[in-house]
Amino acid sequence: MRALICIVLSACFLTACTRLPVQSITLSDHIQAEGHRMHQLNMILVQQLFAAKKARVADFIKQEYTPHFIQQMTEDLSDDEPIKSALPQILSAAIPVISERQYAMQMALDSAKSMIVTQLNDDYARYSLANQEMKKLLTSAVKLNERKQQLLNQSKLFKQKGINYQQLSEALDRFVLSSGNIGGLVVNLKKDIQQIVN
């Protein structure tokens, strides 16, 4: 969520600037690619973490839970009853309970992993959407800056050509104030403008 807020604030800040370089869009693409890479790393980390915890559950069942459970079951045997003869009954009673415990623990891990993966995917989707919107804003701002630069260049070109705005104003006034053949007036206006521009 913090990443989303940072991206939106960055976009607002960048669009408020008067000059945005075209490289801003490329930077946005790199940020998106880095976000995707980090998301993939997070997913791999979650997979590895939960695989390690499942292995730990298997070790716990084998090393701690099973011996303790069997010990509790054998305590109920009388001292004169041989364990060897009771062992098949003990195992047939113990194995389902042990398997159920292991299954329940692994299912709890799977459920937790699913919740985390869903949250990571949701966060990444929001991040990706915010980054796409930021790129659109940057693209729009860059296009606006390019258009402003074109207009500025045209304005400089007009100044370099030495447009006399006083002459331009007078030519326009002559056109507006004169009467008669409108076709001839338009031709004269065009000639006047061409002389002023050149």
LOLUMMAR-447196 format. One record per residue: residue number from 1; x, y, z of N, C-alpha, C in turn. Coordinates in nm, 3 decimals, decimal comma. Layout:
    k       nu       nv       nw      cau      cav      caw       cu       cv       cw
  NUM        X        Y        Z        X        Y        Z        X        Y        Z
...
***
This chain:
    k       nu       nv       nw      cau      cav      caw       cu       cv       cw
    1    0,083   -0,119    0,000    0,000    0,000    0,000    0,087    0,125    0,000
    2    0,200    0,122    0,076    0,289    0,237    0,077    0,346    0,262   -0,062
    3    0,378    0,153   -0,133    0,433    0,167   -0,269    0,332    0,240   -0,358
    4    0,204    0,206   -0,344    0,099    0,269   -0,424    0,094    0,418   -0,395
    5    0,098    0,456   -0,268    0,093    0,597   -0,230    0,214    0,671   -0,285
    6    0,333    0,609   -0,274    0,455    0,672   -0,326    0,446    0,694   -0,476
    7    0,393    0,597   -0,547    0,382    0,609   -0,693    0,287    0,722   -0,729
    8    0,173    0,727   -0,662    0,074    0,832   -0,693    0,131    0,970   -0,661
    9    0,199    0,984   -0,546    0,260    1,112   -0,512    0,369    1,150   -0,610
   10    0,448    1,051   -0,651    0,553    1,077   -0,750    0,493    1,125   -0,880
   11    0,384    1,061   -0,921    0,317    1,100   -1,045    0,267    1,244   -1,036
   12    0,206    1,278   -0,923    0,156    1,414   -0,905    0,271    1,514   -0,908
   13    0,380    1,480   -0,842    0,496    1,568   -0,839    0,554    1,586   -0,978
   14    0,568    1,475   -1,050    0,629    1,480   -1,182    0,543    1,557   -1,281
   15    0,411    1,539   -1,274    0,325    1,610   -1,369    0,317    1,758   -1,336
   16    0,348    1,795   -1,212    0,347    1,936   -1,175    0,471    2,008   -1,227
   17    0,575    1,936   -1,260    0,697    1,996   -1,311    0,670    2,057   -1,449
   18    0,747    2,161   -1,480    0,729    2,224   -1,610    0,801    2,149   -1,720
   19    0,907    2,076   -1,689    0,982    2,002   -1,789    0,998    1,859   -1,745
   20    0,954    1,768   -1,827    0,973    1,626   -1,801    1,053    1,566   -1,915
   21    1,163    1,502   -1,885    1,239    1,441   -1,994    1,168    1,316   -2,044
   22    1,192    1,284   -2,170    1,134    1,164   -2,231    1,180    1,039   -2,154
   23    1,297    1,046   -2,093    1,350    0,932   -2,017    1,262    0,896   -1,899
   24    1,172    0,986   -1,858    1,081    0,955   -1,746    0,995    0,833   -1,779
   25    0,956    0,821   -1,905    0,873    0,708   -1,946    0,954    0,580   -1,940
   26    1,078    0,586   -1,986    1,167    0,470   -1,979    1,191    0,432   -1,833
   27    1,210    0,531   -1,749    1,228    0,505   -1,606    1,106    0,436   -1,548
   28    0,988    0,480   -1,590    0,865    0,416   -1,544    0,862    0,269   -1,584
   29    0,907    0,239   -1,708    0,913    0,099   -1,753    1,009    0,019   -1,667
   30    1,122    0,080   -1,633    1,221    0,011   -1,548    1,166   -0,013   -1,407
   31    1,092    0,084   -1,357    1,031    0,068   -1,224    0,931   -0,047   -1,227
   32    0,853   -0,054   -1,334    0,755   -0,163   -1,348    0,827   -0,298   -1,354
   33    0,934   -0,304   -1,433    1,010   -0,430   -1,445    1,071   -0,470   -1,311
   34    1,122   -0,372   -1,237    1,181   -0,401   -1,105    1,073   -0,447   -1,008
   35    0,956   -0,384   -1,015    0,844   -0,428   -0,930    0,805   -0,571   -0,960
   36    0,803   -0,606   -1,089    0,770   -0,744   -1,128    0,875   -0,841   -1,075
   37    1,002   -0,802   -1,088    1,111   -0,888   -1,039    1,100   -0,908   -0,887
   38    1,072   -0,801   -0,815    1,058   -0,812   -0,669    0,938   -0,900   -0,632
   39    0,831   -0,888   -0,709    0,714   -0,972   -0,683    0,750   -1,120   -0,702
   40    0,822   -1,150   -0,810    0,864   -1,288   -0,834    0,954   -1,338   -0,722
   41    1,045   -1,254   -0,676    1,133   -1,293   -0,564    1,052   -1,319   -0,437
   42    0,953   -1,234   -0,412    0,867   -1,254   -0,295    0,793   -1,388   -0,305
   43    0,744   -1,419   -0,424    0,672   -1,546   -0,442    0,765   -1,666   -0,419
   44    0,887   -1,657   -0,472    0,984   -1,765   -0,452    1,016   -1,779   -0,304
   45    1,035   -1,667   -0,235    1,065   -1,670   -0,092    0,952   -1,736   -0,014
   46    0,827   -1,701   -0,047    0,712   -1,762    0,022    0,710   -1,912   -0,003
   47    0,733   -1,953   -0,129    0,734   -2,097   -0,161    0,841   -2,170   -0,080
   48    0,962   -2,112   -0,076    1,071   -2,176   -0,002    1,043   -2,180    0,148
   49    0,990   -2,071    0,200    0,960   -2,065    0,344    0,860   -2,172    0,384
   50    0,753   -2,184    0,306    0,651   -2,282    0,343    0,695   -2,425    0,315
   51    0,781   -2,445    0,215    0,836   -2,579    0,192    0,923   -2,619    0,311
   52    1,001   -2,524    0,362    1,085   -2,552    0,480    0,998   -2,582    0,602
   53    0,888   -2,510    0,618    0,800   -2,534    0,733    0,730   -2,669    0,721
   54    0,694   -2,708    0,599    0,634   -2,841    0,581    0,734   -2,950    0,616
   55    0,858   -2,929    0,576    0,963   -3,026    0,612    0,980   -3,030    0,763
   56    0,969   -2,913    0,827    0,980   -2,907    0,974    0,864   -2,982    1,039
   57    0,745   -2,973    0,981    0,629   -3,048    1,033    0,658   -3,198    1,024
   58    0,709   -3,242    0,908    0,740   -3,384    0,892    0,843   -3,431    0,995
   59    0,946   -3,347    1,017    1,047   -3,381    1,119    0,985   -3,386    1,258
   60    0,900   -3,288    1,287    0,835   -3,284    1,419    0,751   -3,410    1,442
   61    0,674   -3,449    1,341    0,590   -3,569    1,353    0,677   -3,693    1,375
   62    0,783   -3,702    1,296    0,869   -3,820    1,303    0,953   -3,823    1,431
   63    1,015   -3,712    1,466    1,112   -3,710    1,575    1,050   -3,687    1,714
   64    0,941   -3,610    1,720    0,887   -3,572    1,850    0,747   -3,628    1,877
   65    0,657   -3,599    1,785    0,518   -3,634    1,811    0,497   -3,785    1,814
   66    0,547   -3,858    1,715    0,526   -4,003    1,707    0,585   -4,076    1,828
   67    0,712   -4,051    1,865    0,765   -4,120    1,984    0,686   -4,089    2,111
   68    0,647   -3,961    2,125    0,572   -3,924    2,245    0,434   -3,992    2,246
   69    0,368   -3,995    2,130    0,237   -4,056    2,120    0,244   -4,207    2,150
   70    0,344   -4,273    2,092    0,360   -4,418    2,115    0,395   -4,445    2,261
   71    0,475   -4,359    2,319    0,510   -4,376    2,461    0,384   -4,366    2,547
   72    0,297   -4,272    2,516    0,173   -4,260    2,593    0,086   -4,385    2,577
   73    0,084   -4,439    2,456    0,002   -4,559    2,433    0,060   -4,682    2,505
   74    0,191   -4,693    2,511    0,253   -4,810    2,575    0,248   -4,800    2,726
   75    0,229   -4,681    2,778    0,217   -4,667    2,923    0,092   -4,737    2,976
   76   -0,008   -4,750    2,893   -0,133   -4,813    2,933   -0,121   -4,966    2,939
   77   -0,015   -5,019    2,881    0,004   -5,165    2,883    0,047   -5,210    3,023
   78    0,000   -5,325    3,059    0,044   -5,378    3,189    0,188   -5,428    3,176
   79    0,257   -5,431    3,289    0,398   -5,470    3,288    0,419   -5,613    3,242
   80    0,322   -5,699    3,268    0,342   -5,839    3,231    0,305   -5,866    3,084
   81    0,238   -5,768    3,015    0,201   -5,790    2,875    0,320   -5,758    2,786
   82    0,359   -5,851    2,699    0,475   -5,824    2,613    0,439   -5,721    2,504
   83    0,528   -5,626    2,488    0,506   -5,518    2,390    0,503   -5,574    2,249
   84    0,583   -5,675    2,223    0,590   -5,731    2,089    0,453   -5,779    2,041
   85    0,379   -5,842    2,126    0,248   -5,892    2,085    0,146   -5,779    2,071
   86    0,163   -5,670    2,146    0,070   -5,556    2,140    0,108   -5,455    2,031
   87    0,229   -5,468    1,975    0,277   -5,369    1,880    0,186   -5,351    1,757
   88    0,136   -5,455    1,694    0,047   -5,433    1,578   -0,076   -5,350    1,614
   89   -0,135   -5,375    1,731   -0,252   -5,298    1,775   -0,212   -5,152    1,802
   90   -0,096   -5,135    1,862   -0,049   -5,000    1,892   -0,031   -4,921    1,762
   91    0,037   -4,983    1,665    0,062   -4,915    1,538   -0,067   -4,887    1,462
   92   -0,158   -4,984    1,460   -0,283   -4,962    1,387   -0,365   -4,850    1,452
   93   -0,351   -4,830    1,580   -0,421   -4,721    1,646   -0,345   -4,589    1,632
   94   -0,213   -4,596    1,629   -0,131   -4,475    1,628   -0,121   -4,411    1,490
   95   -0,108   -4,492    1,386   -0,081   -4,437    1,252   -0,191   -4,340    1,206
   96   -0,319   -4,371    1,218   -0,421   -4,274    1,174   -0,416   -4,142    1,252
   97   -0,391   -4,152    1,382   -0,385   -4,031    1,464   -0,265   -3,946    1,423
   98   -0,152   -4,011    1,404   -0,030   -3,939    1,364   -0,048   -3,878    1,225
   99   -0,103   -3,955    1,132   -0,126   -3,903    0,996   -0,222   -3,786    0,997
  100   -0,326   -3,797    1,080   -0,424   -3,687    1,088   -0,359   -3,561    1,142
  101   -0,274   -3,575    1,243   -0,205   -3,459    1,300   -0,115   -3,393    1,194
  102   -0,039   -3,475    1,122    0,051   -3,422    1,020   -0,030   -3,353    0,909
  103   -0,138   -3,415    0,866   -0,222   -3,358    0,761   -0,280   -3,224    0,805
  104   -0,330   -3,218    0,929   -0,390   -3,094    0,981   -0,287   -2,982    0,987
  105   -0,166   -3,014    1,030   -0,062   -2,911    1,039   -0,022   -2,863    0,899
  106   -0,011   -2,955    0,804    0,027   -2,915    0,669   -0,084   -2,837    0,600
  107   -0,208   -2,873    0,627   -0,320   -2,797    0,570   -0,324   -2,654    0,626
  108   -0,292   -2,641    0,754   -0,287   -2,507    0,814   -0,178   -2,423    0,746
  109   -0,063   -2,486    0,718    0,044   -2,416    0,646    0,000   -2,378    0,505
  110   -0,067   -2,470    0,436   -0,114   -2,442    0,300   -0,213   -2,326    0,299
  111   -0,300   -2,322    0,399   -0,399   -2,215    0,408   -0,329   -2,080    0,431
  112   -0,231   -2,080    0,522   -0,157   -1,956    0,549   -0,081   -1,911    0,425
  113   -0,020   -2,006    0,355    0,054   -1,973    0,232   -0,040   -1,914    0,127
  114   -0,156   -1,974    0,113   -0,253   -1,924    0,015   -0,294   -1,781    0,046
  115   -0,315   -1,750    0,174   -0,351   -1,614    0,214   -0,240   -1,516    0,178
  116   -0,116   -1,554    0,205   -0,003   -1,465    0,179    0,015   -1,445    0,029
  117    0,005   -1,554   -0,049    0,020   -1,544   -0,195   -0,090   -1,455   -0,253
  118   -0,213   -1,470   -0,204   -0,323   -1,386   -0,250   -0,295   -1,239   -0,220
  119   -0,247   -1,212   -0,099   -0,216   -1,073   -0,061   -0,104   -1,016   -0,146
  120    0,000   -1,096   -0,169    0,111   -1,050   -0,254    0,063   -1,020   -0,396
  121   -0,020   -1,108   -0,450   -0,073   -1,087   -0,585   -0,162   -0,963   -0,592
  122   -0,245   -0,944   -0,490   -0,332   -0,825   -0,486   -0,248   -0,697   -0,477
  123   -0,148   -0,698   -0,389   -0,061   -0,581   -0,375    0,012   -0,552   -0,505
  124    0,060   -0,657   -0,571    0,132   -0,636   -0,696    0,038   -0,584   -0,805
  125   -0,084   -0,633   -0,808   -0,181   -0,585   -0,908   -0,207   -0,436   -0,887
  126   -0,223   -0,393   -0,761   -0,245   -0,251   -0,732   -0,121   -0,169   -0,770
  127   -0,003   -0,221   -0,737    0,122   -0,153   -0,772    0,134   -0,137   -0,923
  128    0,105   -0,245   -0,994    0,116   -0,245   -1,140    0,018   -0,145   -1,202
  129   -0,104   -0,143   -1,153   -0,204   -0,049   -1,204   -0,162    0,095   -1,177
  130   -0,113    0,121   -1,056   -0,067    0,257   -1,023    0,049    0,297   -1,113
  131    0,139    0,204   -1,139    0,253    0,235   -1,225    0,207    0,263   -1,369
  132    0,109    0,187   -1,417    0,056    0,211   -1,552   -0,008    0,349   -1,561
  133   -0,082    0,386   -1,456   -0,145    0,518   -1,456   -0,040    0,628   -1,451
  134    0,067    0,606   -1,372    0,175    0,703   -1,366    0,240    0,717   -1,504
  135    0,259    0,605   -1,573    0,321    0,611   -1,706    0,232    0,689   -1,803
  136    0,100    0,670   -1,794    0,010    0,747   -1,879    0,024    0,897   -1,852
  137    0,030    0,932   -1,721    0,047    1,073   -1,685    0,179    1,127   -1,738
  138    0,285    1,048   -1,722    0,416    1,091   -1,770    0,415    1,108   -1,922
  139    0,356    1,011   -1,991    0,350    1,019   -2,137    0,275    1,144   -2,179
  140    0,163    1,171   -2,113    0,084    1,289   -2,144    0,163    1,417   -2,116
  141    0,232    1,419   -2,002    0,311    1,538   -1,965    0,427    1,558   -2,062
  142    0,492    1,449   -2,102    0,603    1,460   -2,196    0,552    1,513   -2,330
  143    0,437    1,460   -2,376    0,381    1,509   -2,503    0,348    1,659   -2,492
  144    0,294    1,698   -2,377    0,262    1,839   -2,357    0,390    1,923   -2,361
  145    0,495    1,875   -2,295    0,623    1,947   -2,297    0,680    1,956   -2,438
  146    0,668    1,847   -2,514    0,718    1,849   -2,651    0,640    1,950   -2,735
  147    0,508    1,955   -2,716    0,426    2,051   -2,790    0,462    2,194   -2,749
  148    0,482    2,217   -2,620    0,522    2,350   -2,574    0,656    2,389   -2,635
  149    0,748    2,292   -2,644    0,879    2,320   -2,703    0,866    2,353   -2,852
  150    0,776    2,282   -2,921    0,753    2,312   -3,063    0,701    2,455   -3,080
  151    0,606    2,493   -2,996    0,551    2,628   -3,004    0,657    2,732   -2,972
  152    0,740    2,702   -2,873    0,849    2,793   -2,838    0,946    2,807   -2,955
  153    0,978    2,695   -3,018    1,069    2,699   -3,133    1,008    2,779   -3,248
  154    0,879    2,761   -3,271    0,812    2,839   -3,376    0,815    2,988   -3,343
  155    0,792    3,017   -3,215    0,795    3,157   -3,173    0,934    3,216   -3,195
  156    1,038    3,139   -3,161    1,175    3,187   -3,183    1,203    3,206   -3,331
  157    1,147    3,114   -3,412    1,166    3,124   -3,557    1,103    3,251   -3,609
  158    0,983    3,283   -3,559    0,918    3,406   -3,603    1,001    3,528   -3,563
  159    1,058    3,524   -3,444    1,140    3,636   -3,398    1,266    3,648   -3,482
  160    1,324    3,534   -3,517    1,446    3,536   -3,598    1,417    3,590   -3,737
  161    1,300    3,562   -3,789    1,265    3,612   -3,922    1,233    3,761   -3,916
  162    1,225    3,814   -3,799    1,206    3,958   -3,784    1,065    4,004   -3,816
  163    0,966    3,934   -3,767    0,828    3,975   -3,790    0,806    4,109   -3,720
  164    0,755    4,200   -3,795    0,724    4,331   -3,739    0,576    4,328   -3,704
  165    0,550    4,319   -3,574    0,411    4,306   -3,531    0,332    4,435   -3,556
  166    0,401    4,546   -3,564    0,335    4,672   -3,596    0,284    4,667   -3,740
  167    0,369    4,619   -3,832    0,327    4,607   -3,971    0,213    4,507   -3,985
  168    0,222    4,397   -3,910    0,117    4,295   -3,913   -0,016    4,355   -3,869
  169   -0,012    4,431   -3,763   -0,133    4,493   -3,710   -0,193    4,591   -3,812
  170   -0,105    4,667   -3,878   -0,152    4,764   -3,978   -0,214    4,692   -4,098
  171   -0,152    4,583   -4,141   -0,205    4,508   -4,255   -0,343    4,452   -4,222
  172   -0,358    4,401   -4,102   -0,487    4,347   -4,060   -0,592    4,458   -4,050
  173   -0,549    4,572   -4,000   -0,642    4,686   -3,991   -0,688    4,729   -4,130
  174   -0,595    4,737   -4,228   -0,632    4,774   -4,365   -0,737    4,677   -4,421
  175   -0,716    4,548   -4,392   -0,811    4,447   -4,442   -0,949    4,467   -4,381
  176   -0,952    4,490   -4,251   -1,080    4,504   -4,181   -1,152    4,633   -4,222
  177   -1,077    4,743   -4,237   -1,140    4,872   -4,262   -1,173    4,897   -4,409
  178   -1,111    4,822   -4,498   -1,135    4,846   -4,641   -1,266    4,784   -4,686
  179   -1,317    4,831   -4,798   -1,441    4,777   -4,852   -1,421    4,748   -4,999
  180   -1,516    4,677   -5,058   -1,504    4,648   -5,200   -1,496    4,498   -5,224
  181   -1,417    4,464   -5,325   -1,407    4,325   -5,368   -1,335    4,242   -5,262
  182   -1,409    4,150   -5,197   -1,351    4,070   -5,089   -1,242    3,978   -5,138
  183   -1,257    3,927   -5,262   -1,154    3,839   -5,319   -1,022    3,912   -5,333
  184   -1,027    4,035   -5,384   -0,905    4,114   -5,399   -0,844    4,149   -5,266
  185   -0,928    4,175   -5,165   -0,879    4,210   -5,032   -0,804    4,092   -4,968
  186   -0,857    3,971   -4,987   -0,793    3,852   -4,931   -0,657    3,831   -4,997
  187   -0,650    3,850   -5,129   -0,523    3,835   -5,201   -0,423    3,938   -5,150
  188   -0,467    4,062   -5,133   -0,378    4,167   -5,081   -0,332    4,135   -4,940
  189   -0,423    4,083   -4,858   -0,386    4,048   -4,720   -0,280    3,939   -4,719
  190   -0,296    3,840   -4,803   -0,198    3,732   -4,812   -0,062    3,785   -4,854
  191   -0,061    3,877   -4,951    0,065    3,936   -4,996    0,132    4,013   -4,882
  192    0,051    4,093   -4,811    0,104    4,169   -4,698    0,164    4,077   -4,592
  193    0,094    3,970   -4,561    0,141    3,877   -4,458    0,272    3,810   -4,502
  194    0,277    3,770   -4,629    0,399    3,705   -4,680    0,518    3,800   -4,673
  195    0,497    3,926   -4,703    0,606    4,024   -4,696    0,653    4,040   -4,551
  196    0,559    4,041   -4,457    0,594    4,060   -4,316    0,668    3,937   -4,263
  197    0,620    3,818   -4,300    0,682    3,693   -4,250    0,820    3,674   -4,310
  198    0,836    3,706   -4,438    0,967    3,687   -4,503    1,055    3,806   -4,473
***
